[in-house]
Amino acid sequence: MERHGPVCAYCGGSYPAEDITLDHVQPRKGKTAYDRSDNLVLACKVCNAAKADMPFLGFILARRSRGVFLLHYGEHLSDGIKQTVRELVEKPL
């Protein structure tokens, strides 16, 4: 929040701070290791609800612009997540 403000890492929209949520890029499904900061991003309620427990690959592939925003607003994410997203958004349609 300090770096970019209350901006959704999936759609790039700005929201009031009280309306922004935290999302696990890789769904945690009960695994506490996924609560690390390199797996969390800010997300608007609409994107967070749309993603739910969906694997992030499917969510990004459904709308590749989400991957572009995620790379911009998720520079703190793990190298594995960033590399996977880069490969997804750089492939030709």
PyMOL commands that place a pseudoatom at each C-alpha (Angstrom):
pseudoatom trace, name=CA, resn=MET, resi=1, chain=A, elem=C, hetatm=0, pos=[0.000, 0.000, 0.000]
pseudoatom trace, name=CA, resn=GLU, resi=2, chain=A, elem=C, hetatm=0, pos=[2.915, 2.337, 0.753]
pseudoatom trace, name=CA, resn=ARG, resi=3, chain=A, elem=C, hetatm=0, pos=[4.458, 1.815, -2.681]
pseudoatom trace, name=CA, resn=HIS, resi=4, chain=A, elem=C, hetatm=0, pos=[1.426, 2.087, -4.981]
pseudoatom trace, name=CA, resn=GLY, resi=5, chain=A, elem=C, hetatm=0, pos=[-1.501, 3.069, -2.793]
pseudoatom trace, name=CA, resn=PRO, resi=6, chain=A, elem=C, hetatm=0, pos=[-4.791, 1.151, -2.764]
pseudoatom trace, name=CA, resn=VAL, resi=7, chain=A, elem=C, hetatm=0, pos=[-4.476, -0.161, -6.335]
pseudoatom trace, name=CA, resn=CYS, resi=8, chain=A, elem=C, hetatm=0, pos=[-5.692, -3.573, -7.475]
pseudoatom trace, name=CA, resn=ALA, resi=9, chain=A, elem=C, hetatm=0, pos=[-2.789, -5.718, -8.694]
pseudoatom trace, name=CA, resn=TYR, resi=10, chain=A, elem=C, hetatm=0, pos=[-5.103, -7.454, -11.193]
pseudoatom trace, name=CA, resn=CYS, resi=11, chain=A, elem=C, hetatm=0, pos=[-7.080, -4.661, -12.856]
pseudoatom trace, name=CA, resn=GLY, resi=12, chain=A, elem=C, hetatm=0, pos=[-4.974, -1.600, -11.979]
pseudoatom trace, name=CA, resn=GLY, resi=13, chain=A, elem=C, hetatm=0, pos=[-7.962, 0.282, -10.567]
pseudoatom trace, name=CA, resn=SER, resi=14, chain=A, elem=C, hetatm=0, pos=[-7.595, 2.681, -7.637]
pseudoatom trace, name=CA, resn=TYR, resi=15, chain=A, elem=C, hetatm=0, pos=[-9.991, 2.192, -4.738]
pseudoatom trace, name=CA, resn=PRO, resi=16, chain=A, elem=C, hetatm=0, pos=[-10.607, 3.696, -1.313]
pseudoatom trace, name=CA, resn=ALA, resi=17, chain=A, elem=C, hetatm=0, pos=[-8.233, 2.035, 1.155]
pseudoatom trace, name=CA, resn=GLU, resi=18, chain=A, elem=C, hetatm=0, pos=[-11.145, 0.520, 3.080]
pseudoatom trace, name=CA, resn=ASP, resi=19, chain=A, elem=C, hetatm=0, pos=[-12.364, -1.231, -0.090]
pseudoatom trace, name=CA, resn=ILE, resi=20, chain=A, elem=C, hetatm=0, pos=[-9.087, -2.929, -1.032]
pseudoatom trace, name=CA, resn=THR, resi=21, chain=A, elem=C, hetatm=0, pos=[-8.410, -6.518, 0.061]
pseudoatom trace, name=CA, resn=LEU, resi=22, chain=A, elem=C, hetatm=0, pos=[-5.433, -8.863, 0.267]
pseudoatom trace, name=CA, resn=ASP, resi=23, chain=A, elem=C, hetatm=0, pos=[-5.325, -11.780, -2.137]
pseudoatom trace, name=CA, resn=HIS, resi=24, chain=A, elem=C, hetatm=0, pos=[-3.166, -14.894, -2.144]
pseudoatom trace, name=CA, resn=VAL, resi=25, chain=A, elem=C, hetatm=0, pos=[-1.776, -15.131, -5.677]
pseudoatom trace, name=CA, resn=GLN, resi=26, chain=A, elem=C, hetatm=0, pos=[-1.339, -18.869, -5.225]
pseudoatom trace, name=CA, resn=PRO, resi=27, chain=A, elem=C, hetatm=0, pos=[-4.429, -19.920, -3.245]
pseudoatom trace, name=CA, resn=ARG, resi=28, chain=A, elem=C, hetatm=0, pos=[-3.447, -21.077, 0.199]
pseudoatom trace, name=CA, resn=LYS, resi=29, chain=A, elem=C, hetatm=0, pos=[-6.033, -23.841, 0.616]
pseudoatom trace, name=CA, resn=GLY, resi=30, chain=A, elem=C, hetatm=0, pos=[-5.137, -24.133, 4.298]
pseudoatom trace, name=CA, resn=LYS, resi=31, chain=A, elem=C, hetatm=0, pos=[-1.368, -23.897, 3.810]
pseudoatom trace, name=CA, resn=THR, resi=32, chain=A, elem=C, hetatm=0, pos=[0.130, -21.249, 6.095]
pseudoatom trace, name=CA, resn=ALA, resi=33, chain=A, elem=C, hetatm=0, pos=[3.287, -20.987, 3.972]
pseudoatom trace, name=CA, resn=TYR, resi=34, chain=A, elem=C, hetatm=0, pos=[1.216, -19.171, 1.381]
pseudoatom trace, name=CA, resn=ASP, resi=35, chain=A, elem=C, hetatm=0, pos=[0.592, -16.292, 3.819]
pseudoatom trace, name=CA, resn=ARG, resi=36, chain=A, elem=C, hetatm=0, pos=[4.066, -14.921, 3.024]
pseudoatom trace, name=CA, resn=SER, resi=37, chain=A, elem=C, hetatm=0, pos=[4.295, -11.389, 1.639]
pseudoatom trace, name=CA, resn=ASP, resi=38, chain=A, elem=C, hetatm=0, pos=[5.757, -12.698, -1.630]
pseudoatom trace, name=CA, resn=ASN, resi=39, chain=A, elem=C, hetatm=0, pos=[2.419, -14.418, -2.313]
pseudoatom trace, name=CA, resn=LEU, resi=40, chain=A, elem=C, hetatm=0, pos=[0.087, -11.551, -1.321]
pseudoatom trace, name=CA, resn=VAL, resi=41, chain=A, elem=C, hetatm=0, pos=[-1.153, -8.631, -3.410]
pseudoatom trace, name=CA, resn=LEU, resi=42, chain=A, elem=C, hetatm=0, pos=[-3.747, -5.920, -3.010]
pseudoatom trace, name=CA, resn=ALA, resi=43, chain=A, elem=C, hetatm=0, pos=[-6.921, -6.671, -4.946]
pseudoatom trace, name=CA, resn=CYS, resi=44, chain=A, elem=C, hetatm=0, pos=[-10.260, -4.976, -5.391]
pseudoatom trace, name=CA, resn=LYS, resi=45, chain=A, elem=C, hetatm=0, pos=[-13.259, -6.889, -4.097]
pseudoatom trace, name=CA, resn=VAL, resi=46, chain=A, elem=C, hetatm=0, pos=[-14.468, -7.689, -7.629]
pseudoatom trace, name=CA, resn=CYS, resi=47, chain=A, elem=C, hetatm=0, pos=[-11.159, -9.226, -8.748]
pseudoatom trace, name=CA, resn=ASN, resi=48, chain=A, elem=C, hetatm=0, pos=[-10.663, -11.028, -5.440]
pseudoatom trace, name=CA, resn=ALA, resi=49, chain=A, elem=C, hetatm=0, pos=[-14.138, -12.559, -5.660]
pseudoatom trace, name=CA, resn=ALA, resi=50, chain=A, elem=C, hetatm=0, pos=[-13.678, -13.475, -9.322]
pseudoatom trace, name=CA, resn=LYS, resi=51, chain=A, elem=C, hetatm=0, pos=[-10.381, -15.214, -8.608]
pseudoatom trace, name=CA, resn=ALA, resi=52, chain=A, elem=C, hetatm=0, pos=[-11.556, -16.892, -5.396]
pseudoatom trace, name=CA, resn=ASP, resi=53, chain=A, elem=C, hetatm=0, pos=[-9.596, -20.177, -5.090]
pseudoatom trace, name=CA, resn=MET, resi=54, chain=A, elem=C, hetatm=0, pos=[-8.870, -20.362, -8.815]
pseudoatom trace, name=CA, resn=PRO, resi=55, chain=A, elem=C, hetatm=0, pos=[-5.248, -21.123, -9.657]
pseudoatom trace, name=CA, resn=PHE, resi=56, chain=A, elem=C, hetatm=0, pos=[-3.613, -17.857, -10.675]
pseudoatom trace, name=CA, resn=LEU, resi=57, chain=A, elem=C, hetatm=0, pos=[-2.632, -19.292, -14.076]
pseudoatom trace, name=CA, resn=GLY, resi=58, chain=A, elem=C, hetatm=0, pos=[-6.273, -19.704, -15.087]
pseudoatom trace, name=CA, resn=PHE, resi=59, chain=A, elem=C, hetatm=0, pos=[-7.176, -16.279, -13.756]
pseudoatom trace, name=CA, resn=ILE, resi=60, chain=A, elem=C, hetatm=0, pos=[-4.363, -14.600, -15.719]
pseudoatom trace, name=CA, resn=LEU, resi=61, chain=A, elem=C, hetatm=0, pos=[-5.028, -16.581, -18.909]
pseudoatom trace, name=CA, resn=ALA, resi=62, chain=A, elem=C, hetatm=0, pos=[-8.679, -15.518, -18.865]
pseudoatom trace, name=CA, resn=ARG, resi=63, chain=A, elem=C, hetatm=0, pos=[-7.523, -11.891, -19.222]
pseudoatom trace, name=CA, resn=ARG, resi=64, chain=A, elem=C, hetatm=0, pos=[-3.841, -11.381, -19.939]
pseudoatom trace, name=CA, resn=SER, resi=65, chain=A, elem=C, hetatm=0, pos=[-3.957, -7.718, -18.925]
pseudoatom trace, name=CA, resn=ARG, resi=66, chain=A, elem=C, hetatm=0, pos=[-4.219, -9.015, -15.360]
pseudoatom trace, name=CA, resn=GLY, resi=67, chain=A, elem=C, hetatm=0, pos=[-0.715, -10.443, -15.784]
pseudoatom trace, name=CA, resn=VAL, resi=68, chain=A, elem=C, hetatm=0, pos=[0.654, -7.107, -16.972]
pseudoatom trace, name=CA, resn=PHE, resi=69, chain=A, elem=C, hetatm=0, pos=[-0.811, -5.360, -13.917]
pseudoatom trace, name=CA, resn=LEU, resi=70, chain=A, elem=C, hetatm=0, pos=[0.381, -8.159, -11.633]
pseudoatom trace, name=CA, resn=LEU, resi=71, chain=A, elem=C, hetatm=0, pos=[3.962, -7.792, -12.865]
pseudoatom trace, name=CA, resn=HIS, resi=72, chain=A, elem=C, hetatm=0, pos=[3.812, -4.032, -12.311]
pseudoatom trace, name=CA, resn=TYR, resi=73, chain=A, elem=C, hetatm=0, pos=[2.146, -4.012, -8.894]
pseudoatom trace, name=CA, resn=GLY, resi=74, chain=A, elem=C, hetatm=0, pos=[3.617, -7.319, -7.711]
pseudoatom trace, name=CA, resn=GLU, resi=75, chain=A, elem=C, hetatm=0, pos=[7.330, -6.708, -8.035]
pseudoatom trace, name=CA, resn=HIS, resi=76, chain=A, elem=C, hetatm=0, pos=[7.633, -8.091, -4.479]
pseudoatom trace, name=CA, resn=LEU, resi=77, chain=A, elem=C, hetatm=0, pos=[6.211, -11.474, -5.494]
pseudoatom trace, name=CA, resn=SER, resi=78, chain=A, elem=C, hetatm=0, pos=[8.348, -14.608, -5.588]
pseudoatom trace, name=CA, resn=ASP, resi=79, chain=A, elem=C, hetatm=0, pos=[10.589, -15.060, -8.603]
pseudoatom trace, name=CA, resn=GLY, resi=80, chain=A, elem=C, hetatm=0, pos=[8.683, -18.208, -9.573]
pseudoatom trace, name=CA, resn=ILE, resi=81, chain=A, elem=C, hetatm=0, pos=[5.348, -16.386, -9.754]
pseudoatom trace, name=CA, resn=LYS, resi=82, chain=A, elem=C, hetatm=0, pos=[6.829, -13.480, -11.710]
pseudoatom trace, name=CA, resn=GLN, resi=83, chain=A, elem=C, hetatm=0, pos=[8.566, -15.774, -14.207]
pseudoatom trace, name=CA, resn=THR, resi=84, chain=A, elem=C, hetatm=0, pos=[5.382, -17.781, -14.775]
pseudoatom trace, name=CA, resn=VAL, resi=85, chain=A, elem=C, hetatm=0, pos=[3.343, -14.624, -15.322]
pseudoatom trace, name=CA, resn=ARG, resi=86, chain=A, elem=C, hetatm=0, pos=[5.979, -13.198, -17.695]
pseudoatom trace, name=CA, resn=GLU, resi=87, chain=A, elem=C, hetatm=0, pos=[5.832, -16.356, -19.785]
pseudoatom trace, name=CA, resn=LEU, resi=88, chain=A, elem=C, hetatm=0, pos=[2.032, -16.189, -19.914]
pseudoatom trace, name=CA, resn=VAL, resi=89, chain=A, elem=C, hetatm=0, pos=[1.727, -12.562, -20.931]
pseudoatom trace, name=CA, resn=GLU, resi=90, chain=A, elem=C, hetatm=0, pos=[4.592, -12.624, -23.429]
pseudoatom trace, name=CA, resn=LYS, resi=91, chain=A, elem=C, hetatm=0, pos=[3.231, -15.548, -25.477]
pseudoatom trace, name=CA, resn=PRO, resi=92, chain=A, elem=C, hetatm=0, pos=[1.466, -14.568, -28.711]
pseudoatom trace, name=CA, resn=LEU, resi=93, chain=A, elem=C, hetatm=0, pos=[-2.315, -14.852, -28.706]
for i in range(1, 93): cmd.bond("trace and resi %d" % i, "trace and resi %d" % (i + 1))
show_as sticks, trace
zoom trace
